[in-house]
Amino acid sequence: MSDEQNASGGDGQRERVVEVATLLFAELGYDATPLELVADTAGTGTGKIIELFGGKQALYLEVMRRAYEAEQLMLAGSLEGFTPDESGATAVVDTVLDFYAAHPHLRALWMHRWMADAADTEALESEYVLSQTQHVLDRVGSVIPDDVDTYFLVATIIWTVFGFLSGGRPTPGFPTRHRPDAEEIEHFRGYLHVLVRRMLAPR
């Protein structure tokens, strides 16, 4: 086998491990996912994962880096044509809602961290979350009234979106938590638009 084929095979195995680790960390959390489970699910050995990434924590950091980059692309696209008005703000909110509805594993990775998962990697919040939030604030801050805390408004959208997409709301047919369907998401979208409109209204 040529060096090129070896490299290609190694890249494929690396991508497979990252894919599996992303799903397992999202489902179980970092702390509850042993490296052996990642290896078994990916069809490889722990030694190979250590060789490729350096260990479980390094693999987790790679997963979170990719999650951050995907979110950055989403935010960049939503803010590129941003207009400093209500329609511009609701368009950004719509993009965020649609992105996390389509990528539940990325949402779950961060929600596990909210519950103190992977506490030994706490720098990710300052490195990723704060920089992302500041990027959004720099663009949308001009449309937020002075009496509204800009950070908490942006955070409220994220908290609300994450919470709703993770469990929906109790209904007669679904008395327990469940993933909302398309109709429920559209109803929730309308609520978010009302929330944004009210919060952007002058005092």
C-alpha distance (Angstrom), angle and dihedral (degrees) to the residues before:
residue distance angle dihedral
M1 . . .
S2 3.81 . .
D3 3.81 124.7 .
E4 3.79 88.1 -112.0
Q5 3.80 91.7 55.4
N6 3.80 90.6 46.7
A7 3.80 90.8 51.5
S8 3.78 91.2 47.9
G9 3.79 91.3 50.1
G10 3.79 91.0 48.1
D11 3.80 91.3 50.9
G12 3.77 90.5 49.7
Q13 3.79 92.0 50.9
R14 3.79 90.9 46.7
E15 3.80 91.2 52.5
R16 3.79 91.0 47.3
V17 3.81 91.3 53.0
V18 3.82 92.2 48.3
E19 3.80 91.0 48.7
V20 3.80 92.8 50.2
A21 3.80 93.6 43.0
T22 3.81 91.2 50.7
L23 3.79 92.1 54.3
L24 3.81 94.2 44.0
F25 3.80 95.2 45.6
A26 3.80 88.5 48.5
E27 3.80 93.3 48.6
L28 3.80 101.3 39.0
G29 3.78 105.6 14.5
Y30 3.77 127.6 -115.2
D31 3.80 96.1 -85.1
A32 3.81 93.6 50.8
T33 3.82 95.4 47.2
P34 3.80 113.7 85.4
L35 3.77 117.1 -154.4
E36 3.80 88.5 -121.7
L37 3.82 90.0 63.0
V38 3.80 91.1 51.9
A39 3.79 90.2 49.0
D40 3.81 94.9 47.4
T41 3.81 92.8 47.2
A42 3.79 92.1 47.1
G43 3.80 91.3 48.2
T44 3.78 96.1 -118.1
G45 3.81 139.7 93.0
T46 3.78 131.6 -92.7
G47 3.78 89.5 -116.9
K48 3.79 90.6 59.8
I49 3.80 91.7 49.9
I50 3.80 90.3 50.7
E51 3.78 88.8 49.2
L52 3.81 91.9 50.5
F53 3.80 99.9 40.6
G54 3.79 110.1 9.5
G55 3.79 97.6 -112.8
K56 3.79 144.0 -41.9
Q57 3.80 97.1 -58.0
A58 3.80 92.7 49.3
L59 3.81 89.1 49.4
Y60 3.81 90.2 51.0
L61 3.79 91.1 49.9
E62 3.80 89.2 52.5
V63 3.80 90.4 51.1
M64 3.81 91.8 50.0
R65 3.81 92.2 45.4
R66 3.78 90.0 56.1
A67 3.79 91.3 46.2
Y68 3.80 89.3 52.5
E69 3.80 92.3 48.8
A70 3.81 91.3 51.0
E71 3.79 89.8 50.5
Q72 3.79 91.1 47.5
L73 3.81 90.8 54.7
M74 3.80 89.9 50.1
L75 3.80 92.9 49.3
A76 3.79 93.3 45.0
G77 3.78 90.5 53.2
S78 3.80 93.9 46.8
L79 3.80 94.0 47.5
E80 3.79 97.2 42.0
G81 3.79 93.9 84.3
F82 3.80 96.5 26.5
T83 3.79 115.7 152.1
P84 3.83 117.0 -158.8
D85 3.78 96.3 -118.3
E86 3.78 141.8 80.0
S87 3.80 94.5 -80.0
G88 3.79 90.7 51.2
A89 3.80 91.5 50.8
T90 3.80 94.5 47.6
A91 3.82 90.1 48.1
V92 3.81 89.4 57.6
V93 3.81 90.5 47.8
D94 3.81 90.6 49.7
T95 3.81 90.7 52.4
V96 3.81 91.6 50.4
L97 3.80 92.3 48.5
D98 3.81 93.8 47.9
F99 3.81 92.7 45.8
Y100 3.79 95.8 53.4
A101 3.80 92.4 40.7
A102 3.81 87.1 56.9
H103 3.83 94.7 42.5
P104 3.82 107.5 43.4
H105 3.82 92.3 160.4
L106 3.81 91.9 61.4
R107 3.79 90.4 50.5
A108 3.79 90.9 48.5
L109 3.80 93.1 51.8
W110 3.79 90.8 60.1
M111 3.79 94.5 41.5
H112 3.80 90.2 56.5
R113 3.79 87.5 54.8
W114 3.80 89.9 52.9
M115 3.81 85.7 62.0
A116 3.83 92.2 53.7
D117 3.80 95.6 -96.3
A118 3.81 114.7 159.2
A119 3.80 91.0 12.2
D120 3.80 90.7 172.4
T121 3.82 89.6 68.5
E122 3.80 97.4 54.0
A123 3.81 92.8 136.5
L124 3.80 89.3 79.5
E125 3.80 90.9 79.3
S126 3.79 93.5 57.8
E127 3.80 93.2 38.2
Y128 3.80 98.1 45.9
V129 3.81 114.8 10.0
L130 3.80 99.0 44.0
S131 3.79 93.3 44.9
Q132 3.81 91.4 49.4
T133 3.78 92.2 47.4
Q134 3.78 92.1 48.7
H135 3.79 90.2 49.7
V136 3.80 89.9 55.3
L137 3.81 92.8 44.7
D138 3.79 91.4 51.5
R139 3.80 89.4 58.3
V140 3.81 103.9 35.9
G141 3.79 101.2 29.0
S142 3.80 92.9 93.3
V143 3.83 92.5 66.7
I144 3.82 95.7 49.2
P145 3.83 115.7 94.6
D146 3.79 118.5 -116.1
D147 3.82 93.3 -113.3
V148 3.83 92.6 57.4
D149 3.79 118.0 82.6
T150 3.80 102.7 -124.5
Y151 3.80 95.4 -153.6
F152 3.80 94.0 49.5
L153 3.79 92.0 47.7
V154 3.81 92.2 54.1
A155 3.82 90.3 42.9
T156 3.81 91.1 48.5
I157 3.80 90.3 57.5
I158 3.81 91.0 51.4
W159 3.81 94.5 44.5
T160 3.81 91.4 47.9
V161 3.80 94.7 46.1
F162 3.79 93.0 47.2
G163 3.79 93.4 46.5
F164 3.79 95.2 47.7
L165 3.80 96.0 45.0
S166 3.80 90.7 48.6
G167 3.76 96.9 54.4
G168 3.78 113.8 -1.2
R169 3.77 113.1 -153.2
P170 3.82 131.3 -67.1
T171 3.80 113.4 -89.4
P172 3.83 131.8 171.4
G173 3.80 90.4 -98.4
F174 3.81 94.3 42.4
P175 3.81 108.9 34.9
T176 3.80 91.4 168.0
R177 3.80 132.3 52.8
H178 3.79 114.9 -67.8
R179 3.77 140.8 158.7
P180 3.83 107.3 -85.9
D181 3.78 119.4 -117.6
A182 3.80 126.6 -129.1
E183 3.82 93.9 -88.8
E184 3.80 92.3 52.3
I185 3.81 91.1 47.6
E186 3.81 90.8 54.0
H187 3.80 90.6 49.7
F188 3.79 89.2 50.1
R189 3.82 90.2 48.2
G190 3.79 88.5 58.9
Y191 3.79 89.5 52.4
L192 3.80 91.0 51.3
H193 3.80 90.1 52.1
V194 3.81 90.1 53.1
L195 3.80 90.2 47.7
V196 3.80 92.0 51.5
R197 3.81 92.7 45.0
R198 3.81 92.7 51.0
M199 3.78 94.0 44.9
L200 3.80 92.3 49.7
A201 3.80 93.8 49.6
P202 3.83 112.9 111.4
R203 3.77 116.3 -107.0
